[in-house]
Amino acid sequence: MKLVKLSLLICLLLSVASTTLFAATTKSTADFTDLKDLDAATKAKFDALLSAGVFDGVSEDKFGLKEEMNRAQFAKVAALIFGLEVNSDLKTSSFKDVKDDNASFGYALPYIEALKTAGITDGYGEGTYNPAGKVSKEQLAAFLIKGLGKQEEAKQTEGVNDSSVSEWAKGYVALAINNKLLSNGDDGTFGGKSNATRDMLVVGSYEAAVQTGVVKDVVSTPTPTPTPTPTPTSTSSSSSSSTSTSTNSPTATPTPDPTATPTPDPTATPTPDPTATPTPDPTATPTPDPTATPTTDPMATPTTDPMATPTTDPMATPTTDPMATPTTDPMATPTTDPMATPPYTPPYTPPTPSELP
């Protein structure tokens, strides 16, 4: 009996110790001084990978955000985010430069072999893996695409038009950008031949791990849960007018009918009758009666006898100026009737010499 109790006690202590040890070794962005200034979204990505054991810091309080990544580090991260089968008991590598007893890269041996088995890498050439070598950005793109099983799709993808990327890697880079695994630099180019840094590996690894289901997406905006429509409170129709309220269904807030705003009838603007402009009657221009030209009867009977004997002395000295302008109109119509009977005129008696001048 005592032995059983002792065994239970030991198991309990081991359980507590392992939980405490795991809690002590699991870190977050708050434990690294070079991660404190990251934005909230990037911190969430880092924390997801740190809690999953994909990443470790380069020291107790430093993550090594901008440090360049070597091929041994990438092998471990890639094997974990792609969920590859890793044989932790493996002590011998197929690559001659990977040794189990190497203090710097020995830990990566089972991960490197997992990558080779999965077809993600064939090594560096001539039977070597070069665990201390750097990983270029375009190599990282190729590793991530191969790990997602999209190698054939990359071959069919139109490559990027970017001189900073090697010809062989253009399809991988284009697909990596389309899948949001990596992105262009601030200058608009990918910078394929430049060495990848640990922060690039974190961002690319997070997106790949979400796609493989190794980690849960903690950055995407969650779809809001629709608010259920409240059930209206039932009203009893009893004579006492008592209202029975359901205790399970929330009281529905009645939605008031919108008050219709009366549309005023448009006031008709009276159209004034146009004031008729009086047309003045034209002033009749009086037509003067033509002045009648007195018509003289050419047939009138003269009132004087042209045959009458003159009563004046023809020899008498004229008393008027023979050069004077006659005062009578020579063209005047005689006023005597030429047809009248002349009066009696006594016979001419010549004057006596005494009467002559």
C-alpha positions as CSV (number, residue, x, y, z in Angstrom):
1,M,0.0,0.0,0.0
2,K,2.8,2.3,0.9
3,L,4.5,1.5,-2.4
4,V,1.4,2.5,-4.3
5,K,1.1,5.8,-2.5
6,L,4.8,6.5,-3.1
7,S,4.4,5.7,-6.8
8,L,1.4,8.1,-7.1
9,L,3.4,10.8,-5.3
10,I,6.3,10.4,-7.7
11,C,4.1,10.6,-10.7
12,L,2.4,13.8,-9.3
13,L,5.8,15.4,-8.7
14,L,7.0,14.5,-12.2
15,S,3.9,15.9,-13.7
16,V,4.2,19.2,-11.8
17,A,7.9,19.4,-12.6
18,S,7.3,18.8,-16.4
19,T,4.6,21.4,-16.4
20,T,6.8,23.9,-14.6
21,L,9.7,23.2,-16.9
22,F,7.5,23.6,-20.0
23,A,6.1,26.9,-18.7
24,A,9.6,28.1,-18.0
25,T,11.0,27.2,-21.4
26,T,8.0,28.5,-23.5
27,K,8.6,32.1,-24.3
28,S,6.7,35.0,-26.0
29,T,7.7,38.2,-27.6
30,A,7.6,39.9,-24.2
31,D,10.7,37.9,-23.3
32,F,12.9,39.3,-26.1
33,T,14.1,42.8,-26.1
34,D,14.3,43.1,-29.9
35,L,10.6,42.1,-30.4
36,K,9.0,44.6,-28.1
37,D,8.6,47.3,-30.7
38,L,6.8,45.1,-33.2
39,D,3.2,45.9,-34.2
40,A,0.4,43.8,-32.6
41,A,-0.2,41.7,-35.8
42,T,3.5,40.7,-36.2
43,K,3.8,40.0,-32.4
44,A,0.8,37.6,-32.8
45,K,2.6,35.7,-35.5
46,F,5.8,35.4,-33.5
47,D,3.9,34.3,-30.4
48,A,2.1,31.6,-32.4
49,L,5.3,30.1,-33.7
50,L,7.1,30.5,-30.3
51,S,4.4,28.7,-28.5
52,A,4.4,25.9,-31.1
53,G,8.2,25.5,-30.5
54,V,9.0,26.4,-34.1
55,F,11.4,29.2,-33.1
56,D,13.8,29.9,-30.3
57,G,15.8,33.0,-29.5
58,V,19.5,33.3,-30.2
59,S,19.9,34.0,-26.5
60,E,17.8,34.3,-23.4
61,D,16.6,37.8,-24.1
62,K,17.3,38.2,-27.8
63,F,15.5,36.7,-30.7
64,G,17.9,37.9,-33.4
65,L,15.2,39.5,-35.6
66,K,17.6,41.0,-38.2
67,E,20.2,38.3,-38.1
68,E,20.8,36.3,-41.2
69,M,19.5,32.7,-41.2
70,N,21.7,29.7,-41.8
71,R,20.6,26.5,-43.5
72,A,20.7,24.4,-40.3
73,Q,18.2,26.8,-38.7
74,F,15.9,26.7,-41.8
75,A,15.9,22.9,-41.8
76,K,14.5,22.8,-38.3
77,V,11.8,25.5,-38.9
78,A,10.8,24.0,-42.3
79,A,10.4,20.5,-40.9
80,L,8.2,21.8,-38.1
81,I,5.9,24.1,-40.1
82,F,5.3,21.5,-42.8
83,G,4.6,18.8,-40.2
84,L,7.3,16.5,-41.6
85,E,8.1,13.2,-39.9
86,V,11.3,13.7,-37.9
87,N,13.3,10.8,-36.6
88,S,14.9,12.2,-33.4
89,D,17.0,9.0,-32.9
90,L,18.8,9.4,-36.2
91,K,22.5,9.8,-35.7
92,T,23.9,9.6,-39.2
93,S,23.3,11.9,-42.1
94,S,23.3,11.3,-45.8
95,F,25.4,14.5,-46.2
96,K,29.0,14.2,-45.4
97,D,29.2,17.7,-43.8
98,V,26.4,17.1,-41.3
99,K,27.6,15.4,-38.1
100,D,25.7,14.5,-35.0
101,D,28.6,15.5,-32.7
102,N,28.9,19.0,-34.2
103,A,28.3,21.5,-31.4
104,S,26.8,24.1,-33.7
105,F,24.7,22.2,-36.2
106,G,24.4,18.6,-34.7
107,Y,20.9,19.4,-33.5
108,A,19.7,19.9,-37.1
109,L,20.7,16.4,-38.4
110,P,17.2,14.8,-38.1
111,Y,15.5,17.9,-39.6
112,I,17.9,18.0,-42.5
113,E,17.2,14.4,-43.3
114,A,13.4,15.0,-43.0
115,L,13.7,17.8,-45.7
116,K,15.7,15.5,-48.0
117,T,13.1,12.7,-47.6
118,A,10.3,15.1,-48.4
119,G,12.0,16.3,-51.5
120,I,12.4,19.8,-50.3
121,T,16.2,19.8,-50.7
122,D,18.8,17.8,-52.4
123,G,21.7,19.5,-50.6
124,Y,24.2,22.0,-51.6
125,G,26.0,19.8,-54.1
126,E,28.7,17.1,-54.1
127,G,27.1,15.2,-51.2
128,T,27.1,18.3,-48.9
129,Y,24.3,20.3,-47.3
130,N,26.4,23.3,-46.1
131,P,24.5,23.7,-42.7
132,A,26.4,26.9,-41.9
133,G,25.6,28.5,-45.3
134,K,23.2,31.4,-45.6
135,V,19.8,31.1,-47.3
136,S,19.1,33.7,-49.9
137,K,15.7,35.2,-50.2
138,E,14.9,33.4,-53.5
139,Q,16.1,30.1,-52.0
140,L,13.7,30.6,-49.1
141,A,10.9,31.2,-51.6
142,A,11.7,27.9,-53.3
143,F,11.9,26.0,-50.0
144,L,8.5,27.3,-48.9
145,I,6.8,26.6,-52.2
146,K,8.2,23.1,-52.3
147,G,7.2,22.5,-48.7
148,L,3.6,23.4,-49.5
149,G,3.6,20.9,-52.4
150,K,3.3,23.6,-55.1
151,Q,6.5,22.9,-57.0
152,E,4.6,21.9,-60.3
153,E,2.4,25.0,-59.9
154,A,5.5,27.2,-59.6
155,K,6.8,25.8,-62.9
156,Q,3.6,26.8,-64.6
157,T,3.5,30.3,-63.0
158,E,4.8,33.2,-65.0
159,G,7.9,34.4,-63.4
160,V,8.5,37.8,-61.9
161,N,9.9,40.5,-64.1
162,D,12.7,41.3,-61.7
163,S,16.4,41.4,-62.5
164,S,17.3,40.8,-58.8
165,V,15.9,37.3,-59.1
166,S,17.7,34.4,-60.7
167,E,16.0,32.9,-63.8
168,W,15.5,29.5,-62.1
169,A,13.7,31.1,-59.1
170,K,11.3,33.5,-60.9
171,G,8.3,31.2,-60.9
172,Y,8.9,30.3,-57.2
173,V,9.2,33.9,-56.2
174,A,6.0,34.9,-58.1
175,L,4.1,32.2,-56.4
176,A,5.5,33.0,-53.0
177,I,4.4,36.6,-53.4
178,N,1.0,35.6,-54.6
179,N,0.6,33.3,-51.5
180,K,1.7,36.1,-49.2
181,L,4.7,34.1,-48.0
182,L,7.2,36.8,-48.9
183,S,7.1,40.3,-50.3
184,N,9.1,42.8,-52.2
185,G,11.5,45.2,-50.5
186,D,11.1,48.9,-50.0
187,D,12.7,49.7,-53.3
188,G,10.0,47.6,-55.2
189,T,12.3,44.7,-56.0
190,F,12.4,41.3,-54.4
191,G,16.2,41.2,-53.8
192,G,16.4,37.5,-54.5
193,K,20.1,37.1,-54.1
194,S,20.3,38.9,-50.8
195,N,20.4,36.8,-47.7
196,A,17.2,36.1,-45.8
197,T,16.9,37.3,-42.2
198,R,15.1,35.6,-39.4
199,D,12.2,38.0,-39.5
200,M,11.5,37.0,-43.1
201,L,11.6,33.4,-42.1
202,V,9.1,34.0,-39.3
203,V,6.6,35.8,-41.6
204,G,7.0,33.2,-44.4
205,S,6.8,30.3,-41.9
206,Y,3.7,31.7,-40.2
207,E,1.8,31.9,-43.5
208,A,2.9,28.4,-44.5
209,A,2.1,27.0,-41.1
210,V,-1.4,28.5,-41.3
211,Q,-1.9,26.9,-44.7
212,T,-0.7,23.5,-43.5
213,G,-2.8,23.8,-40.3
214,V,0.2,23.6,-38.0
215,V,-0.8,26.9,-36.3
216,K,-4.1,28.7,-36.2
217,D,-4.5,32.0,-37.9
218,V,-4.4,34.6,-35.2
219,V,-4.2,37.7,-37.4
220,S,-7.2,37.5,-39.8
221,T,-10.2,39.5,-38.8
222,P,-12.7,37.1,-37.4
223,T,-16.2,36.9,-38.9
224,P,-18.5,38.6,-36.5
225,T,-21.2,36.4,-35.0
226,P,-24.6,37.6,-36.1
227,T,-26.8,38.9,-33.3
228,P,-29.8,36.7,-32.8
229,T,-33.2,38.3,-33.4
230,P,-35.0,38.6,-30.0
231,T,-38.3,36.8,-29.6
232,P,-41.1,39.2,-28.9
233,T,-42.7,38.8,-25.4
234,S,-46.1,37.1,-25.6
235,T,-49.0,39.0,-24.2
236,S,-51.9,37.2,-22.5
237,S,-55.4,37.9,-23.9
238,S,-57.1,37.3,-20.6
239,S,-59.7,39.7,-19.2
240,S,-57.4,40.8,-16.4
241,S,-55.0,42.1,-19.1
242,S,-52.1,40.5,-17.3
243,T,-49.0,40.1,-19.3
244,S,-47.0,36.8,-19.1
245,T,-43.4,37.5,-19.8
246,S,-41.1,34.7,-20.9
247,T,-38.1,34.4,-18.8
248,N,-36.0,32.7,-21.4
249,S,-36.7,34.9,-24.4
250,P,-35.3,38.4,-24.4
251,T,-37.9,41.2,-24.6
252,A,-37.9,42.5,-28.1
253,T,-37.6,46.2,-28.4
254,P,-40.4,47.3,-30.7
255,T,-39.2,49.0,-33.8
256,P,-41.3,52.2,-34.1
257,D,-42.8,52.7,-37.5
258,P,-41.0,55.6,-39.1
259,T,-43.1,58.7,-39.1
260,A,-43.8,59.7,-42.6
261,T,-42.9,63.2,-43.2
262,P,-45.9,64.8,-45.0
263,T,-45.0,66.1,-48.4
264,P,-46.6,69.5,-48.7
265,D,-48.6,70.1,-51.8
266,P,-46.7,72.5,-53.9
267,T,-48.3,76.0,-53.8
268,A,-49.2,76.9,-57.3
269,T,-47.7,80.1,-58.3
270,P,-50.5,82.2,-60.0
271,T,-49.7,83.1,-63.5
272,P,-50.7,86.7,-63.9
273,D,-52.8,87.5,-67.0
274,P,-50.7,89.5,-69.3
275,T,-51.7,93.1,-69.3
276,A,-52.9,93.9,-72.7
277,T,-51.1,96.8,-74.2
278,P,-53.8,99.1,-75.6
279,T,-53.4,99.7,-79.3
280,P,-54.1,103.3,-79.9
281,D,-56.5,104.0,-82.7
282,P,-54.6,105.6,-85.5
283,T,-55.3,109.3,-85.7
284,A,-57.1,109.9,-88.9
285,T,-55.3,112.4,-91.0
286,P,-57.9,114.7,-92.2
287,T,-58.1,114.9,-95.9
288,P,-58.5,118.5,-96.8
289,D,-61.2,119.2,-99.2
290,P,-59.7,120.3,-102.4
291,T,-60.1,124.0,-103.0
292,A,-62.4,124.3,-105.9
293,T,-61.0,126.1,-108.8
294,P,-63.7,128.5,-109.9
295,T,-64.7,127.6,-113.3
296,T,-65.5,130.5,-115.5
297,D,-68.2,130.0,-118.0
298,P,-66.5,130.6,-121.4
299,M,-69.8,131.1,-122.9
300,A,-70.9,133.9,-120.6
301,T,-72.4,136.8,-122.6
302,P,-70.3,139.9,-122.2
303,T,-72.1,142.8,-120.6
304,T,-70.4,145.5,-122.8
305,D,-70.9,146.2,-126.5
306,P,-67.6,146.0,-128.4
307,M,-69.1,148.1,-131.1
308,A,-70.1,151.0,-128.9
309,T,-68.7,154.3,-129.8
310,P,-66.2,155.4,-127.2
311,T,-67.2,158.2,-125.0
312,T,-63.8,159.6,-124.7
313,D,-62.0,162.0,-127.0
314,P,-59.5,160.0,-129.0
315,M,-57.3,163.0,-129.6
316,A,-57.3,164.0,-126.0
317,T,-54.0,163.9,-124.3
318,P,-53.9,160.8,-122.2
319,T,-53.8,161.5,-118.6
320,T,-52.1,158.2,-117.8
321,D,-48.5,157.1,-118.3
322,P,-48.4,155.1,-121.5
323,M,-45.4,153.2,-120.0
324,A,-47.2,152.4,-116.8
325,T,-48.0,148.8,-116.1
326,P,-51.7,148.4,-116.9
327,T,-53.7,147.8,-113.8
328,T,-56.1,145.6,-115.5
329,D,-55.6,142.1,-116.6
330,P,-55.2,142.0,-120.3
331,M,-56.3,138.4,-120.2
332,A,-59.4,139.1,-118.2
333,T,-62.6,137.9,-119.6
334,P,-64.7,140.9,-120.7
335,T,-67.6,141.5,-118.5
336,T,-69.8,142.9,-121.3
337,D,-71.9,140.9,-123.6
338,P,-70.5,141.3,-127.1
339,M,-73.9,140.4,-128.5
340,A,-75.7,143.1,-126.6
341,T,-77.5,145.9,-128.7
342,P,-75.2,149.0,-128.6
343,P,-76.8,152.1,-127.2
344,Y,-77.5,155.1,-129.4
345,T,-74.5,157.2,-130.2
346,P,-74.9,160.6,-131.8
347,P,-72.8,161.3,-135.0
348,Y,-69.3,162.5,-134.6
349,T,-68.9,166.2,-134.7
350,P,-65.3,167.3,-135.3
351,P,-64.1,170.0,-132.9
352,T,-63.8,173.5,-133.9
353,P,-60.4,175.1,-134.2
354,S,-60.9,177.0,-131.1
355,E,-61.3,173.9,-129.3
356,L,-57.9,172.6,-130.5
357,P,-54.9,173.2,-128.3
